[in-house]
Amino acid sequence: MHAPDICVEVASPSNSDKELQEKTAAYFGAGAKEVWILYLKSKRCEFHGPQGLMERSSFAVDLSELFK
């Protein structure tokens, strides 16, 4: 099984930080290049690369309309 280049996880209030870290590690283990974690309640998105948290995605994407 091969992961897509970007995996998007929508965090729910019941997700723990540990659970999200485990999911992120699993996506990278399957070959993902980036993992995005969307926090709908706080209207933010985290971008993760294999080396850790990134300031922005390396993919050209505009998320400005996502949380309106």
N, C-alpha and C positions, 0 to 999 in steps of 0.2 A: 504494500500500500504506500502511496506517495501523497504527501500533503500538497496543497496549493501553495503558491508563493506567499500569499497573505492569508493568515487565519484570523478571523474576527470573533472575539468572545464578548458577549454582552453580559456584564456583571449584574448579578441580582443581589438584593440585600442579604440573602442567605449565603453568598459566596464569601469564604474566608480568604485572607491574603495567601495563606498556605495553599489552598485549593487552586487559586488563580495561578500561583507560581508553578504548581504541579501540571496544570493544563498547558501553560506556556512551555514548560520543559518538554512535554509530550509532543506538542506541535513542532518544536525545533527538532526533536528526536526523529520525527517522521519526515523532516526535510523542508519545513517552512523557512522562508527567508525573513519574514517579519510576522509578529503577532500584535494585533491591535486589541486593546481592551477598552470597551465602551462602558462608561459609567453614566447611564441615562439620568439618574437622579441628580447628580452634580454637573451634568452637561459637559463632560470632558472625555478625552480619548488619550490613552497612553500608547505609545509606540515602542515595541521591544524588538531588538535585534539579537542575534546569538550572543553578543557581548553584553547585553543588558539594555536598560532604558535609553531611549533615543529622544532627542529634542523634537524631531519630526520624522515622518516617513521618508524613505528613499524613493518611494513611488510618487509620481506626480498625480496628486489627487487633492481636490478641494472639498474639505468637510465643513466649510463655513455655513452651509444651509442645514446641516444635520440636526442641530439642536434648536432650531427656531420653532 
